[in-house]
Amino acid sequence: MKSTAVASAAALSGLLVLSACGAKPDASPAAEQAQHAEQVETALKQIDTVGLLAHITALSSDEFEGRLPGTAGEDKTVDYLSRQFKALGLQPGNPDGSYVQKVPLVGITGSPTLTLAVDGKPPMALEFRRDFVGATSRFEPEVAVDGSELVFVGYVIQAPEYGWDDYKGLDVRGKTLVMLINDPPIADATDPGKLDEAMFKGRAMTYYGRWTYKYEIASELGAAGAIIVHETEAAAYPWAVVESSWSGEQFNLANPDGNKSRVPLQAWITLDKANELFKAAGQDFTELKRKALERDFKPVPLPAQASFKIVNQVREVQSRNVVARIPGSDPALAAETVVYTGHWDHLGKDSSLSGDTIYNGAVDNATGTAALLEVAQAFQALPVKPKRSILFLAVTAEEQGLLGSKYYAENPLYPLEKTVAAINIDAMNVWGRTRELQVIGAGQNSLEDDLAMVLARHGRVTVADEHPEKGSYFRSDQFNFAKQGVPALYADDGSDVIGKPGYGEKKRAAYTANDYHKPSDEIHSDWDLSGTVADTQALFEVGEKVANDEVWPTWKEGSEFRARREAMLEKLKQ
C-alpha cells in the first residue's frame, strides 16, 4: 500500500468534506453537479501506476507462493488484502465484523492412470500430462472403472431451444463419453462463410460450449467418464494450459453428498491421441467431427473400452473470500449494494517442473486484485460517499471453477435482490493505453451503456467481445452473479494501443501462448501500466455512477439472465 497516497487521500478527503459542509444549502443543481464532478476527478487521481505496481509486485512475488487456496500463499494473500482494506479505512465486509467470508473447500490431489483398449489391438496407455489429464470431483480416496464402453457423442449437448440433442435417447449410464469442446459451428445457409446466428449464437460461445457444462451433463446422464478432445482454437488456449490447470490439486465446494452425483472421471486428451484412438477403432475423427455438426447426428459407439483409476489425497480446506465495505450515504438506499469482484488466487507451485516452479500469476490476477484495491482507495477518497453501499469482494478459487464467487452468490452477505450490479476485474491490460475496452458478453445489460458513456468522456469507446467464441463471459466471476439475476459487467482490455498499431493484439496473443497459466506470468520490463490506470479509472466511474443513479441497471431483451432478475424483483415487491 502506498502509505503516502493513503495519507494524502485522507487529508484531501478532510478538505473536501469541509468544502462540502461549507456549500450553500440553496446551491443550484448545476453547481452541485460541478462540485460532484470535481470530487470524482480528484478521487480518480488516487488510481495510479505507483499503487498498482506496488500491489502487483507484492501479490506476484515468490513469497506468496502462487496464491493457491489452502496453502501458506493463501494465508499471506488474505492477510495482505485485509490489511490494505483496513489501512484504507474501509469497514469489514462481513456483518460478523471480519474482513473474510469463509469458503469451505475440499482439495483433491489425484494420481490418474488411463488406458484405452480397442478390440483386438494392444491397449493404448496414455501418459499423464503429455497425453491426457484426468481428475475426479468425488471426495473419495480412490475412483476406478474397468472396461467402460467408449461412445463418441459429438458436442454432448441437449438444447431443446435449438432443437438439438446429441444423445437421441441413448442410455449412456456406465459408458465413457468422448466429446468435442465448444459449440457446434453451424454455417449460415445463405452465406457459408459465416456462422448461423440463430444456432448457438453464431461465433459467440453459449454455456453449452463450456467444459463445465459438458461434465455436468455427463453427470446428469450417469456416465462413468467424460473425455474432452482438446483443440487449441476451439478451446481458446493451448494444451499447456490444460496441463497446468488440471495436473495439480483440484478444489470443489464442500458439498454434503461428497460429489457422488458427479461423473467419476473428468478428462481431456490431446488431439493426436484422439486421432490415434479413432483410427485404431476404424473411424476418421475429422469425418465424425463434421457429422457432429448435423442436427440428426447420433452417438457413435466405438469398439473400445476405457479403464482408469485415480488415487486421491483428499483434504478439507477452509478458504476465504476477502470482503470490505463502504456504507452508502443515503439512508434510503444504503441497503442496496454495488459489488466489485476480483479473484486473488492462482495456481500455486509445481515441484515437478524444472527451473521456476511458482505460478506467480502477475497478470492473472494480481493486476485485477491490485485494481480492486485502487478502486477502493478512490471511493474512500470521496468526501461524500455514494448513495448505495459498495462491497469489495476478492474471491478465492476462481481458477478452480469460479468457486469463491459461486459460494458468495449462493450464500450472499448482502441480499442479491438488493444487489444492483456486479463489476468484475480480471487480468488487466499491461501494455499501454488503448482506444477501447471490450465488453465481454456484449448485449447483455445496461452496464455496458454506462461504460460507453464513461469512456466517451475520455475519448474512448467500447467494442464487442473480439473473440466471442472463447465464451469468456462464462469464465470469470461475474458469471455467478449473472446466473442469480444480478446485472454483471466484465470489461476486458482492448488491443488498439494508442500510437502502436497491431502491438496490443500481438502482446495479448504472445501472453496467451507463452505466459498464461505458466510460471512465466511475472512482471516484465515491457509493461506499461498507463492502460491499467485508465481501465481501472473507467471501472471506478461506472460503479460510482451506478451507486448514485436513480434507476437500477437492467438486463436487455433477449438476455438469458433477464427472467431470473424479473422474478427476483417481483418477489421483492411482495
Sequence and secondary structure as in RCSB ss.txt:
>XXXX:A:sequence
MKSTAVASAAALSGLLVLSACGAKPDASPAAEQAQHAEQVETALKQIDTVGLLAHITALSSDEFEGRLPGTAGED
KTVDYLSRQFKALGLQPGNPDGSYVQKVPLVGITGSPTLTLAVDGKPPMALEFRRDFVGATSRFEPEVAVDGSEL
VFVGYVIQAPEYGWDDYKGLDVRGKTLVMLINDPPIADATDPGKLDEAMFKGRAMTYYGRWTYKYEIASELGAAG
AIIVHETEAAAYPWAVVESSWSGEQFNLANPDGNKSRVPLQAWITLDKANELFKAAGQDFTELKRKALERDFKPV
PLPAQASFKIVNQVREVQSRNVVARIPGSDPALAAETVVYTGHWDHLGKDSSLSGDTIYNGAVDNATGTAALLEV
AQAFQALPVKPKRSILFLAVTAEEQGLLGSKYYAENPLYPLEKTVAAINIDAMNVWGRTRELQVIGAGQNSLEDD
LAMVLARHGRVTVADEHPEKGSYFRSDQFNFAKQGVPALYADDGSDVIGKPGYGEKKRAAYTANDYHKPSDEIHS
DWDLSGTVADTQALFEVGEKVANDEVWPTWKEGSEFRARREAMLEKLKQ
>XXXX:A:secstr
  HHHHHHHHHHHHHHHHHHHTS TT  HHHHHHHHHHHHHHHHTT  HHHHHHHHHHHTSGGGTT  TTSHHHH
HHHHHHHHHHHHHT EESSTTSSSEEEEEEEEEEEEEEEEEEETTS  EEE BTTTEEEE  S  SEEEEEEEEE
EE TT  EEGGGTEESSTT   TT EEEEESS    EETTEEEEE TTSTTTTS  GGGSHHHHHHHHHHTT SE
EEEE  HHHHTS HHHHHHHHSS EEEE  TTTTTTS SEEEEE HHHHHHHHHHTT  HHHHHHHTTSTT   E
EEEEEEEEEEEEEEEEEEEEEEEEEE  S TTTTTSEEEEEEE    EE TTSSS  EE  IIIIIIHHHHHHHH
HHHHHH SS  SSEEEEEEES STTTSHHHHHHHHS SS GGGEEEEEE  S   B  BSEEEETTTTSBTHHHH
HHHHHHTTT EEEE S GGG GGGSSTHHHHHHTT  EEEEEE S BTT TTHHHHHHHHHHHHTTTSTT S  T
T BTHHHHHHHHHHHHHHHHHHH SS   B TT TTHHHHHHHHHHHH 
